[in-house]
């Protein structure tokens, strides 16, 4: 699977933006894709800070995120959305990026954080991903991480 990550059209387009790797992470369902838990990406969410966020803003109009939290830049006809905040005002974007897993040289929000935010939103469209992640952790660790609410510190999840 690793060899195919950079061949994915959406991931390649994000890499082509030349944002500093330490200032962004691929989010949404991309972490599941990177771990082989999803076979395709329909779109790509990115969380960005600092220089990466500044660069992202040069590629499109900055608008309020659909969640009402933070801002988003949509590129490639909205297939790629780059956010300066994630899910709730209390969710620390720096922690999401700093805790991100590096796979094939690309930062992905951790599966543990992905499960936590998908549970937090509790959207119908995330139900399948939640089940997949719970099964993954149950099989890997013998237990499913408890949902403790929105992370406020690096060790909060």
N, C-alpha and C positions, 0 to 999 in steps of 0.2 A: 504494500500500500504506500509506503513512504516515497518510492520513486515516482508515484503518480501524483502526489500533492502539487508539485510545481507545474505539472502538465494541465491541471484543472484550469479552465479558462478564467474563472472568476478570481481564483487565488493568484494566478499569473498577473491579472490586471491590477490587483492590489500591490503585488510586488513591483510592478512597473511604475507605481507612483513614487517609488524611492523614498519612502518614509523611513526614519530611523527605527530599526527593529525593536529597540528597547522602549519605544514610545507608543506601541500599539499591539493589539492582539486580536486575532480572529475570534469572533464570538458566535452567538446564535447556535445554529446546528453544525457549524464548521468543526468544533471539537469532536463531535460524534463521527463526522466524516473522516477526520484525521485518524481516528482510532479504528476505522473500519466498521463502525456501528451504524452507519448510513451509507448508502451506495451512491448518492448524488447530492448536489447542492442546487437548490432552486434559486437562491440568492445568497448574499454574503453580508453579514453584519460585522462591523469592525469597531472596536473601542479605541480611541486615540487621545493622547495628551501631548502637551508641549509642542515640540517641533513637528511631530506627525500631524497633530490637529491643525497647525498653521499651514502645512503643506496641503492637507485635505481640502481646506477652504479655498485653495487656488483652483480646484478642479470643478467647483460647482457652487451653487447658491446655498448659503447656510439658512436653514429654517428651523422652527421649533419642532422637536421630535414628536411623533404621534402620541407618545406617552404623556407629553406635556412636561417631561423632565429633560432639561438640557436641549442641545441642538444637534442637528444632523445635516450632513452633506450627502446628497444622492448623486451617484454617477452611474454611467452605463445604463441610462434609462431606469434608474432606481434599482437595478439588480444588485448594486453595491451601496450600502448605507454605512457611513462613518459617523459614529456618535461621540460626543464629548462627555456624556454621562450614560449611566446604564440603570434601567429599571426603576429605581427610586432615588430620591435625593441623598438618602443615607448610604447608598451602596457605593463603596469606595472604588472608583475607577482605577486609582493607583494600585490598590491591592489586587484587583483583577488582572492587571497587566503584570505586576511584579510576581504574582503567583502562577502566571501562565506557564504552560508546558511548552517547551521548544521541541518541535517535531520537524525533522528535515529542514532545520534552520529557520522555521516559522513559529511565531508565538501563537498559541491557542489558549483561550480561557480554559482553565482546568475543568475536567469532567465533574469534579466535586462542586465547583462553583456553578457550572452549567446546570447540574441537577438542582442546586439551591435556588437559582433564579427562576428556573422553569416551574418549580414548585411554588415559589412566591407569586408568580403571575397566575398560575393555575388555569391557563387557557386550554380550551378544547384542542387546539392545534398542537399543543405540547404534550398531550396525554401519552401518545405513543413513545415520544422521546423519554418521558419520565419512566415509563415501564422498562424501556431498553436500558436506561442508566441504572435503575434499581436492580435489574437482573444482572447487569455487568458487575456492580459492586457486590452483590450477594454471591456471585460465582467467584469473584476475585478475592474478596476479603472475608466472606462468610457472613457479612452483615451490610445493611444499607445505611449510609450516613443519615443521622437524624436531621430533620429540618429544624433549625433553631431561629429562623427569621432572618432578617436582613443583616448582613455582616457589617460591623462597625469598626472592626480592627482586623489586622492581618490574621490573627488566630481565631476570628469569630465564626468561621464555618466548620 
